[in-house]
Amino acid sequence: MRGKRIKITESLFPNYLFIKFNPEEIHTTTIRSTRGVSHFIRFGLYPVIVPDNIINELKSAFKQEIVAPKTASIR
């Protein structure tokens, strides 16, 4: 339909995956060997730990919806 507005969802962090795991149960090499995973974000030798409250804020506050502008129909 020409001129119809559509909602587009864009990632705030494209190509990033936030995961929560217990390193005592699952080793980082197990995760790194998963297809599509290239590396962890690290500070020195240790992967960055993002606190749950930050993840929750990102989920709620930064959810953005972009609506494409209505286009003029050509007849």
Steps between C-alpha positions, in 0.01 A plus 500: 500500500646827394505774764446261790704571812707212626682445828867411481691369800872574504755349733666730749811280490505325161696173490534487879350230718460548874516165678481395862678183603683347794869460407525221760252296291561619143849591382545798269650272234165322477329827419778616265468177301135581425439594136492877456687584821836662431615627839409651837532864591777501761682725741843340498461126552144508634170523309293808579211436738200723437282526813138383476365847574686642198362225274148569630541874435623431148202275435244755614641851452671458167239300314459715193243474230556685178200569283569557133349828378190486289588519132302686239314269268568544132204448269 
